[in-house]
Structures are given as structure tokens and as C-alpha cells.
Amino acid sequence: MTSNDCPEHQLTRAEVDFFVENGYLGPYAAMSPGEMAEVRRQIETDVLTTDGPNPRSRAQSRHMDQPAVYDLATHPAIIDRIAGILGPDLVIWATNFWLKQPGGAEIPWHQDINFWPLEPPVNASAWISIDEATVENSCVQIIPGSHRHSLPHTHAEDDMAFGEMADPAAFDASGAVNMELQPGEFFIFSERTLHRSSKNTSDKRRLGMSVRVTLPIVHIFQDSAPLHAGHTAILAKGVDVMGFNRYAGRP
Ligand SMILES: O=C(O)CCC(=O)C(=O)O
């Protein structure tokens, strides 16, 4: 699918400068909380309780088998804004749901690129809130400016959701920002922006989805965690003259 540029989604110079300086942008609304309530219902019935194309995880690559996920990932409010950062030719190479039930474990500070074999390492992610995400139910936090350096990662602690985390000695988290979002809102961040979410100590579920967007010139190696045999990407905008990826349309 190719989305048409909509003037209201075009980034201003000030927004691009903010992203360059801080490594994130937003929040923006892709849809209203009422519209997201309908998408949430489809995700609850068609995605969370069914097997998808990735045999390792129901949470990954559901753009391949679920129209609602494809439509959310390719939403023009998201893709047009990412085009303001990465340019006119965009590849959605992964989608991941982030379901954090009450009691759900801390996701430690990390830079996504530590886990991804993208070459060259270029990616902009959008994290879209499906439930309301607040400090109470463990919204994502980011550290502005942390995208300027690659940081060493080390073993995470046993009670954390990931096996690796950014070395706590290598960064200062005192300027962390809470990305509190209403359902249907999203923010954009780079492949190196440090982010985390705390343990969900509330009694409210927190569900979001990340859309991972790169360029046709980037090789996405097949052992990357979200990928699997038969994985297909989405040419979300523009053209791909490189031919590295397998693409599929709306399922
Ligand atoms: O949802 C979370 O708590 C973590 C999200 C994340 O790590 C990501 O989108 O890369």
C-alpha cells in the first residue's frame, strides 16, 4: 500500500530538528480513543488468542495475517511522519505487540539496534498505544539525546523481560521522559534511543504495538528475532529498487 502525503502529517522543520536533537517525536494521534476501541476489539479476538505466521511468538509479524494490524501499521498518520524523517521510500520490516498484564515484568533500558542485524543500522519505530498507557500501568520511558551513541549492553537481571540491557554505568537516566499515551496515540523513536518500561504494578493491562520502519537499502538478516521463514515486509511508501525484501500486500 502507498499512503498519500497529507499536509497535516508533514513534519515542520522544528519537529525534524527536535527528532535530530532528541531521538524521539510525539505523541501524535493516529485515531481517536473511540476508533481505537474498535481496533482493540479486533486485536483481542483475532490476534492475541490466535497463532500467527511466526512460530515463536503470537505477538510478532501479525501484519502478515491480520488486516487490522496491516492497517494500523500502515496508517498514514504514522507513515507520512516517518517519511518526514527517513524519506519517501519506506519498508515496514516488523510489527510487535507489547502486552503487559498486571504484574508484567520490567523491560530494561535498551537500544533496539543492540538486538537487530540491520545493515546499515537505520530504523524509525512508532509505538502505538492500544490501551491507555500511563505511568501507573508502565508506559514506555525514553531518554532524550541517548540516540547519539551506541552503548554497551550487558546481562539483564533475572526478573526482567529481556536477557540484555544497556550497561547502567554507560548512561544517565535522570532526564527520562514518560511517554503517556491515550489509545490511538503514538510516538516515534530511533534505533538507538534508550527506552524501557517498569514492572506493571497496577491492575490495568497495557497493550501497544511497535511498527519498525527502515529503507530499501537496508539488509535485514533473516536471523533477526522478529523474522522467520516466509517472513514478508510491507513496502509502505515509495519504491524499492534494491530488491532485498519479500513483500506482501494486505492479508
Ligand atoms: O512496550 C514496552 O514496554 C517496550 C517497547 C520496546 O522495547 C520497543 O518498542 O522497542
PDBQT file of the ligand as one rigid body, heavy atoms in Angstrom, charges set to zero:
ROOT
HETATM    1  O1  LIG A 301       6.427  -1.736  25.323  1.00  0.00    +0.000 OA
HETATM    2  C1  LIG A 301       7.448  -1.710  26.000  1.00  0.00    +0.000 C 
HETATM    3  O2  LIG A 301       7.404  -1.642  27.216  1.00  0.00    +0.000 OA
HETATM    4  C2  LIG A 301       8.801  -1.772  25.334  1.00  0.00    +0.000 C 
HETATM    5  C3  LIG A 301       8.722  -1.419  23.882  1.00  0.00    +0.000 C 
HETATM    6  C4  LIG A 301      10.022  -1.602  23.174  1.00  0.00    +0.000 C 
HETATM    7  O3  LIG A 301      11.015  -2.001  23.717  1.00  0.00    +0.000 OA
HETATM    8  C5  LIG A 301      10.054  -1.264  21.750  1.00  0.00    +0.000 C 
HETATM    9  O4  LIG A 301       9.032  -0.927  21.156  1.00  0.00    +0.000 OA
HETATM   10  O5  LIG A 301      11.161  -1.346  21.157  1.00  0.00    +0.000 OA
ENDROOT
TORSDOF 0
